[in-house]
Amino acid sequence: QVQLVESGGGLVQAGGSLRLSCVASGSIFSINAMGWYRQAPGKERELVAAISSSGGSTYYADSVKGRFTISRDNAKNTLYLQMNSLKPEDTAMYYCAESLRNTMVIRTALLYDYWGQGTQVTVSS
C-alpha cells in the first residue's frame, strides 16, 4: 500500500531554517503530483506548496512565497520542503500528500489520495 513518511520537523527560532522530507513507497512516485499542507491548532488545514510530477511546475501560498521551496527527487521517491526565514506563524503540523490521478500541480485537498502522519514544526519568537 502507499505510505508517506515525513521527517525533519522540530523546534527552531524565528529566522531559522528547516528542511522537511517525505519518503513515498508503494506508488509510482515519479508520475504523481505532490503537496505540502499544514494545520495549526484551531485552524483549518492549508496548502503550503505543491509540485507537479516532473518538478517543473510549483505553487506556493502567498504566506510562504519567497521563503519556502518545494522540490522532489524522483530517483529517491522523496519530496522536500526547504523552509527559510521561519516565523512563529509557521508553527503547525506539516503533512505531505500524494495525488495518484494527476501529474500537474494540485491545489485541492480532495484530489490528494494519500497523506502522511505529519511532522511538527514549532517556531519560537
C-alpha positions as CSV (number, residue, x, y, z in Angstrom):
1,Q,0.0,0.0,0.0
2,V,1.0,3.6,-0.4
3,Q,2.9,5.1,2.5
4,L,4.2,8.6,3.1
5,V,6.6,9.3,5.9
6,E,7.6,12.8,6.8
7,S,10.6,13.9,8.8
8,G,12.7,17.0,9.5
9,G,10.4,18.9,11.8
10,G,11.5,20.4,15.1
11,L,11.9,23.5,17.2
12,V,13.6,26.4,15.7
13,Q,14.0,30.1,16.5
14,A,12.4,32.8,14.3
15,G,14.5,33.4,11.3
16,G,15.9,29.9,11.2
17,S,15.5,27.2,8.7
18,L,14.3,23.6,8.5
19,R,14.1,21.1,5.7
20,L,11.2,18.7,5.6
21,S,11.4,15.4,3.8
22,C,8.7,13.0,2.7
23,V,9.6,9.5,1.6
24,A,7.0,7.7,-0.5
25,S,6.6,4.0,-1.0
26,G,4.0,1.7,-2.7
27,S,3.3,4.0,-5.6
28,I,4.9,5.2,-8.9
29,F,6.1,8.4,-7.3
30,S,7.5,9.9,-10.4
31,I,4.1,10.2,-12.1
32,N,2.2,11.7,-9.2
33,A,1.7,15.3,-8.1
34,M,2.7,16.1,-4.5
35,G,1.9,18.7,-2.0
36,W,2.7,20.0,1.5
37,Y,-0.1,21.1,3.8
38,R,-0.1,22.4,7.3
39,Q,-2.5,22.7,10.1
40,A,-2.1,24.8,13.3
41,P,-4.2,24.2,16.4
42,G,-7.7,25.7,16.0
43,K,-7.1,26.5,12.3
44,E,-8.1,24.8,9.0
45,R,-5.6,22.8,7.0
46,E,-4.0,24.9,4.4
47,L,-2.0,24.2,1.3
48,V,1.6,25.4,1.7
49,A,3.1,24.3,-1.6
50,A,2.5,21.9,-4.4
51,I,4.6,20.4,-7.2
52,S,4.0,18.6,-10.5
53,S,5.2,15.0,-11.1
54,S,8.2,16.2,-13.1
55,G,9.0,19.0,-10.6
56,G,8.8,21.5,-13.4
57,S,5.7,23.4,-12.0
58,T,5.2,24.6,-8.5
59,Y,2.7,26.5,-6.4
60,Y,3.2,28.4,-3.2
61,A,0.8,30.0,-0.8
62,D,1.3,33.8,-0.5
63,S,2.2,33.4,3.1
64,V,5.3,31.4,2.3
65,K,6.3,32.7,-1.2
66,G,9.9,33.6,-1.3
67,R,10.7,31.8,2.0
68,F,9.8,28.1,1.2
69,T,10.9,25.9,-1.7
70,I,9.3,22.7,-2.7
71,S,11.3,20.1,-4.6
72,R,11.4,16.4,-5.4
73,D,13.9,13.7,-6.2
74,N,12.0,11.1,-8.2
75,A,15.0,8.8,-8.1
76,K,14.7,8.7,-4.4
77,N,10.9,8.8,-4.1
78,T,11.3,11.8,-1.9
79,L,9.6,15.2,-1.6
80,Y,11.2,18.1,0.2
81,L,10.2,21.4,1.7
82,Q,13.0,23.9,2.4
83,M,11.8,26.5,4.9
84,N,13.8,29.6,5.4
85,S,13.2,32.8,7.4
86,L,10.7,30.9,9.6
87,K,8.1,32.9,11.6
88,P,6.1,31.9,14.7
89,E,3.0,31.8,12.4
90,D,4.6,28.9,10.5
91,T,4.1,26.8,13.6
92,A,2.0,23.8,12.6
93,M,1.9,20.1,11.8
94,Y,3.1,19.7,8.3
95,Y,1.8,16.9,6.1
96,C,2.8,15.7,2.7
97,A,0.2,14.4,0.3
98,E,0.2,12.4,-3.0
99,S,-2.2,12.5,-5.8
100,L,-2.4,9.3,-7.9
101,R,-4.6,10.7,-10.6
102,N,-2.7,13.8,-11.6
103,T,0.6,14.9,-12.9
104,M,0.1,18.6,-12.8
105,V,0.1,20.9,-9.7
106,I,-2.8,20.1,-7.5
107,R,-4.3,22.8,-5.2
108,T,-7.4,21.0,-4.0
109,A,-7.1,18.7,-0.9
110,L,-9.9,16.4,-2.2
111,L,-7.7,15.5,-5.2
112,Y,-4.9,14.1,-2.9
113,D,-5.3,10.4,-2.3
114,Y,-2.8,9.7,0.4
115,W,-1.4,11.6,3.4
116,G,1.4,11.2,5.7
117,Q,1.2,11.3,9.5
118,G,2.8,14.7,9.8
119,T,5.8,16.3,11.3
120,Q,5.6,19.1,13.8
121,V,7.3,22.4,13.2
122,T,7.5,24.9,16.0
123,V,9.0,28.3,15.6
124,S,9.8,30.3,18.7
125,S,9.8,34.1,18.8
